[in-house]
Amino acid sequence: HPNYAERHDPDHRPLPNGGPTLKVNVNQRYATDSTGIAVFTAAAERAGAPWQPFVSNNAMPCGTSIGPLTAARLGVTTVDVGVPGLSMHSARELCGVRDPGYLAAILTTIMVGD
């Protein structure tokens, strides 16, 4: 968020139209595992779609998702991925116009193949 730049790792700030974000956290607060990263990044390359790593600032706590619990119980390869947005849950929430298409292309490549 431009008003809270200090909340992001300075080397991993998500940008609109830079592609979907793949969330990773040193404390495993997101569901992403190494196999999931490999599958996702290979699919992005095959789809010709950009993606961005989302790394939370290690100096401050971050939220979590239900992903780690679900992944642990199901035992499936998992990625915590999404379209970067500004003002989440706001009536004025917005995202880059290209990012949903990039994510769709990557997920289609994973689910359907090349």
C-alpha positions in Angstrom: 0.0 0.0 0.0 1.5 3.3 -1.0 0.6 4.9 2.4 2.3 2.1 4.3 5.4 1.3 2.3 7.2 0.2 5.5 4.9 -2.7 5.8 6.3 -4.4 2.8 9.7 -5.9 2.3 11.5 -3.3 0.2 12.6 -5.9 -2.4 9.2 -7.5 -2.8 6.6 -4.8 -3.2 3.7 -6.0 -5.4 2.8 -3.8 -8.4 -0.4 -3.5 -10.3 -0.2 -5.4 -13.7 3.0 -7.1 -12.6 1.2 -10.5 -12.4 -0.4 -12.5 -9.6 1.4 -12.7 -6.3 2.7 -15.9 -4.8 2.8 -15.5 -1.0 5.6 -16.9 1.1 6.5 -16.4 4.7 9.4 -17.6 6.8 7.0 -18.8 9.5 4.8 -20.7 7.1 1.9 -18.3 7.7 0.7 -19.0 4.1 0.1 -22.3 2.5 2.8 -22.1 -0.2 5.2 -25.0 -0.2 8.3 -25.6 -2.4 6.7 -28.0 -4.7 3.8 -25.6 -5.2 6.3 -22.8 -6.0 7.9 -25.0 -8.7 4.6 -26.0 -10.3 3.3 -22.4 -10.3 6.4 -20.8 -11.6 6.8 -23.4 -14.4 3.2 -22.9 -15.4 3.7 -19.1 -15.4 6.7 -19.5 -17.7 4.7 -21.8 -20.1 1.8 -19.4 -20.1 4.0 -16.5 -20.8 2.5 -14.7 -17.7 4.5 -12.7 -15.2 4.1 -13.3 -11.4 5.5 -11.6 -8.3 6.7 -13.0 -5.0 4.9 -11.5 -2.0 7.2 -11.7 1.0 6.0 -10.1 4.1 8.3 -7.8 6.1 10.0 -10.1 8.7 10.3 -7.2 11.1 6.5 -7.2 11.7 3.8 -9.9 12.1 1.6 -10.7 9.2 -1.8 -12.2 8.8 -2.4 -15.7 7.7 -4.9 -17.7 5.7 -6.7 -21.0 6.2 -4.3 -22.4 3.7 -1.6 -23.8 6.0 -4.3 -25.7 8.0 -6.1 -27.0 4.9 -2.8 -28.0 3.2 -1.6 -29.9 6.3 -4.9 -31.8 6.7 -5.3 -32.6 3.0 -1.7 -33.3 2.3 -1.8 -31.7 -1.2 0.7 -29.4 -3.0 -0.4 -25.9 -2.3 0.2 -22.3 -3.3 -1.2 -19.2 -1.7 -1.6 -17.0 -4.7 -3.8 -14.1 -5.8 -4.2 -10.9 -7.7 -2.6 -7.9 -5.8 -5.2 -5.4 -4.8 -5.4 -2.0 -3.2 -7.9 -1.3 -0.4 -9.1 -4.9 0.1 -12.7 -5.1 1.2 -13.4 -1.5 0.3 -16.1 -0.3 -2.0 -13.2 1.2 -4.0 -11.0 -1.9 -4.1 -9.0 -2.1 -7.2 -6.4 -4.2 -9.0 -4.4 -4.0 -12.2 -6.6 -4.8 -15.2 -4.1 -7.4 -16.6 -3.6 -9.3 -13.4 -6.8 -11.5 -13.4 -6.0 -12.6 -17.0 -2.4 -13.5 -16.0 -3.7 -15.6 -13.1 -6.3 -17.3 -15.3 -3.7 -18.2 -17.9 -1.4 -19.7 -15.2 -4.2 -21.6 -13.6 -5.5 -22.9 -16.9 -2.0 -24.1 -17.8 -1.8 -26.0 -14.4 -5.3 -27.5 -14.7 -5.6 -28.2 -18.5 -2.0 -28.2 -19.6 -0.1 -26.4 -22.4 
